[in-house]
Amino acid sequence: MAHSPSLFFYLRISVLVIVGVLLPRAGYAECVADPQWLPKTPTPTFDRPPPHPEPDCVFYKPAWQNFLFAAQPTNGSPTFLSYPTIGDVFGPAVAPTLSPIAAKRLNLLALAPRALKGSNDPTTDTPRLPGPNSATSINAGVRQAGFAGLLIDQSGQPIFYAIHMNQTFADFVRSKQLTTKAAVENADPNLELPKGAVELKSAWRVVPKGNVPENYITVEASVPTLKRKGELLEVDESAPLRSETVALLALHVVFIPEGHPEFVWATFEHVDANGTRDLAPAAASQPSPDNGLPGGVDGPVKAQDFVLYKGGTLASAANQFLTDAIMASSFDERHRTFLSGGKPLQTSIYRMFPGSKSVGAGMDEDEDIVDLNKSMTSLFAQNAPNDPRRNYRLVGAIWMDKPERFAPGMKIENPAGMTTDDPAAIVAGEDGLSSMAMESFTQNSFVNCFSCHDTRVVKDLNGNVVLKAKKLNVSHIFSKFVIDSK
């Protein structure tokens, strides 16, 4: 009697299934950190990363190294705080330091309140999704005087931010003589920033001087004073900057490897002791195309408090900035905090796109990011257990998979419905990427860095041309300089 093949068939299938579960998928190489990055991080090389079908790890690893290098402690402070600011590079042509642009004063880090920033051409913007953040509310916030998009933490303190650039970026500006408004306006449309240029945007919260948290990068900084003016809240330009202890919440690390003049846009955020991001919760599901809410259903995002989220806040009530009138009426000028009924008033933020991808599965973070962050956790534990950089993790990054198409006048985006892994995609990485501390209110309409940073003509809210279409427009440093020039 012949043996039935069915038993052997099912045994074989069972073994294959078990092996498939236990072993990495075919052709997958785990994304791991370079042991040489810690304790002292070497200077990044900005080598050309290969495009798809190579895994995204080749972009996430240089993002991590650039973060480690820029945030590396130097004389007790992160190295990037010694980098040039817009005021340093462009000099006397820049408006006073109490403008929204960060600059140095009194040898301290000068910070300005974080306000909404729209795209290069806000007159053409349309909402990515309907719902809590409609195009009207976003554009109204950009248009209003004062700081309509002010972000406020759980203690009622406004979040502050700063902009720095590395020496390569600064040297480029000076070598091309782009230090006057006219020079930037008349720059060659095809002029590109060079390999190795780095731009850094940082978000900070004020912390008590007598109770400085140990699990943050903290520094002494000079911050502007806000004041009420009727129903507006504005910077008091007559008041001197005040010294505060501030803690780093998040850092944009924007860099140009060889062959990518559009920048690789990466963002890092603070994490708790377990390595979990703790600025804001993530939605339990992708936002619905119908109303922008998680899975189309309203309700509390999380029960517990986060740095930028009040536990129990409904999704429909979160990711909303306060109106000028509410900010002005609730601002306590004596204590420099926002109060409501004697208690701290805050803006509640949550991550709309849980995996920082707006199309496709979207719920899960990229495996390379997960692997690399875990690898960094181990590397910190082994080589730098007390390094303050251990308290931050990569959220995601975005870049052009076809940088040869980078040209003046383009809106950098994929066709509707196309994933970033599609062979035809122009944009790769996390196309739903937002920093909870820096793009808190724009997650619906400006879903990633390229939603605002492109090479289109730069216009003001009245439709007046600020800069003609050019490749340099991908960095808002130039448009900020032109707008704020005397």
Secondary structure, 3 states (H helix, E strand, C coil): CCCCHHHHHHHHHHHHHHHHHHCCCCCCCCCCCCHHHCCCCCCCCCCCCCCCCCCCHHHHHHHHHHHHHHHCEECCEEHHHHCCCHHHHHHHHECCCCCCCCCEECCEEECEECCCCCCCCHHHCCCCCCCCCCHHHHHHHHHCCCCCCCCECCCCCECEEEEEECHHHHHHHHHCCCCCHHHHHCCCCCCCCCCCCEEEEEEEEEECHHHCCCCCCEEEEEECCEEEECCEEEECCCCCCEEEEEEEEEEEEEECCCCCCCCEEEEEEEECCCCCECCCCECCCCECCCCCCECCCCCECCCCCECCECCCCEHHHCCCCCCHHHHHHHEECCCCEEEECCEECCCCCCECCCCCCCCCCCCCCCHHHHHHHHHHHHHHHHHCCCCHHHHEEEEEEEEECCHHHCCCCCCCCCCCCCCCCCCCCCEEECCCCCCCCCCCCCCCCCCCHHHCCCCCCEECCCCCEEECCCHHHHCHHHHHHHHHEC
